[in-house]
């Protein structure tokens, strides 16, 4: 099954599924923060500005990690470093970049870092699920080659692990949302701890 990674074009400019799904992921996270933020005393201005900080720092961090992991290629094609519209982001780099921005933003506004982190982390797997669907539509990050019988059944050259991870992230989002809404079961920082325990597995 071949999926065109280009959703549509504006003039001669292609608009890729990957970028669209990333944007939808950020918007879904923002909507979640607005809803949950109202219940924890955070206004929409705070969560909206927070999204911008995390989005920029996360994309930069994810791209830097990808460039470092593929340094031989980018040494010969430095102009491609900024072409994030074609994909090429590593999640853990984005996680670290956004984490650094979160620390700075929380201190700047005098907010509790652990409480703000818990809010942010609840939406992280939701946005990540959109990103993984974007990977599938972009044709990248596939799994190992599927056996012949699986190929005959679904026509895929590789296991669609991007969709498996998207489904897992949605389940993790539901778990974190439930845990965050159960004050008797949590203390500041425990939502982050739960995420760090479950996601790497």
C-alpha positions in Angstrom: 0.0 0.0 0.0 1.6 3.2 -1.1 0.4 6.5 0.4 1.3 9.8 -1.2 3.1 11.8 1.5 1.9 15.0 -0.1 -1.6 16.0 1.1 -2.1 18.8 -1.4 -0.1 21.6 -3.1 -0.4 25.4 -2.9 1.0 26.5 -6.3 4.3 24.5 -6.5 4.6 24.2 -2.7 3.8 20.7 -1.4 2.0 20.4 1.9 3.0 17.1 3.5 0.8 14.8 5.7 3.6 14.8 8.2 3.5 18.5 8.9 -0.3 18.6 9.0 -0.5 15.8 11.5 2.2 17.5 13.7 0.1 20.7 13.6 -3.0 18.7 14.6 -1.1 17.1 17.4 -0.1 20.5 18.8 -3.7 21.8 18.5 -5.0 18.7 20.3 -2.5 19.2 23.1 -3.5 22.8 23.4 -7.2 21.9 23.6 -6.4 19.4 26.3 -4.4 22.0 28.3 -7.2 24.5 28.1 -9.7 22.0 29.4 -7.5 20.7 32.2 -5.9 24.1 32.9 -9.3 25.6 33.9 -9.6 22.9 36.6 -6.1 23.7 38.0 -6.2 27.5 37.8 -4.2 28.0 34.6 -5.6 30.6 32.2 -5.6 30.1 28.4 -3.0 32.8 27.9 -0.5 30.7 30.0 -1.3 27.5 28.2 -1.3 29.1 24.8 2.2 30.7 25.3 3.4 27.5 26.8 2.5 25.7 23.6 4.6 28.0 21.5 7.6 27.6 23.7 7.3 23.8 23.8 6.5 23.6 20.0 9.6 25.5 19.0 12.0 23.9 21.5 10.6 20.5 20.8 11.0 20.7 17.0 14.5 22.2 17.3 15.5 19.5 19.8 14.1 16.7 17.6 15.7 18.0 14.5 19.1 18.4 16.2 19.0 14.8 17.4 18.1 13.6 13.9 20.9 15.6 12.4 23.4 14.3 14.9 22.3 10.7 14.3 22.7 11.2 10.5 25.7 13.5 10.6 27.6 12.0 7.7 24.7 12.8 5.3 24.2 16.3 6.6 27.9 17.1 6.3 27.5 16.6 2.6 24.1 18.3 2.3 24.0 21.1 5.0 21.2 22.8 3.2 18.9 19.9 4.1 19.2 20.5 7.8 16.3 22.9 7.9 14.0 20.8 5.7 11.8 19.5 8.5 8.8 19.6 6.2 10.2 16.4 4.7 10.3 14.6 8.1 13.4 13.7 10.1 12.7 14.3 13.8 13.8 12.1 16.7 11.3 12.0 19.6 13.7 11.9 22.5 15.6 15.0 21.2 12.2 16.8 21.1 11.4 15.6 24.6 14.7 17.0 26.0 14.3 20.3 24.1 10.7 20.8 25.2 11.7 19.8 28.8 14.4 22.5 28.9 11.8 25.1 27.6 9.3 23.9 30.2 11.8 24.5 33.1 12.6 28.0 31.8 9.0 28.9 31.2 7.8 27.7 34.6 10.6 29.6 36.4 9.9 32.8 34.4 6.2 32.7 35.4 6.9 31.5 39.0 4.8 28.4 38.6 5.4 25.1 40.3 7.6 23.0 37.9 6.2 19.7 39.0 2.5 20.8 38.7 3.1 22.4 35.2 5.0 19.3 34.1 2.1 17.1 35.1 -0.2 19.2 33.1 2.0 19.1 30.0 2.8 15.4 30.2 -0.9 14.4 30.2 -1.2 15.7 26.7 2.1 14.5 25.4 1.0 11.0 24.2 -2.1 12.6 22.6 0.1 14.8 20.4 2.6 12.0 19.9 -0.2 9.8 18.5 -0.9 12.3 15.8 2.8 12.5 15.0 3.0 8.7 14.6 0.1 8.7 12.2 2.0 11.4 10.3 5.0 9.1 10.2 2.9 6.3 8.7 1.4 8.7 6.0 4.9 9.9 5.3 6.2 6.4 4.7 8.9 6.6 7.3 9.8 4.9 10.6 8.4 1.5 9.5 9.1 -1.7 11.3 10.8 -4.9 10.2 9.7 -6.6 7.0 6.5 -8.5 7.4 6.3 -12.2 6.5 4.9 -13.2 3.2 1.5 -14.2 4.6 1.1 -10.7 6.2 2.1 -9.1 3.0 -0.6 -11.0 1.1 -3.2 -10.0 3.8 -2.5 -6.3 3.9 -0.1 -5.4 1.1 2.4 -3.7 3.4 6.1 -4.3 3.0 6.7 -3.6 6.7 4.8 -3.9 9.9 3.0 -0.5 10.5 4.6 0.1 13.9 3.8 3.7 13.6 0.1 2.9 13.9 0.8 0.4 16.8 2.6 3.2 18.7 -0.2 5.7 17.9 -2.7 3.3 19.4 -0.4 2.7 22.4 0.0 6.5 22.9 -3.8 7.0 22.9 -4.1 4.3 25.6 -1.4 6.0 27.6 -3.1 9.3 27.2 -6.3 7.9 28.7 -4.3 6.4 31.6 -2.5 9.7 32.4 -5.7 11.7 32.1 -7.5 9.4 34.5 -4.5 9.4 36.9 -4.3 13.2 36.7 -8.0 13.6 37.5 -7.8 11.4 40.6 -6.2 13.7 43.2 -6.3 11.1 46.0 -4.0 8.9 43.9 -1.4 11.5 42.9 1.0 14.0 44.2 2.9 16.6 42.1 5.4 14.9 39.8 3.7 11.5 39.9 2.0 11.9 36.5 5.5 12.6 35.0 6.9 9.5 36.8 4.1 7.3 35.4 4.7 8.5 31.9 8.5 7.9 32.2 7.8 4.4 33.5 5.2 3.4 30.9 6.2 5.1 27.6 9.8 3.6 27.2 8.3 0.1 27.7 
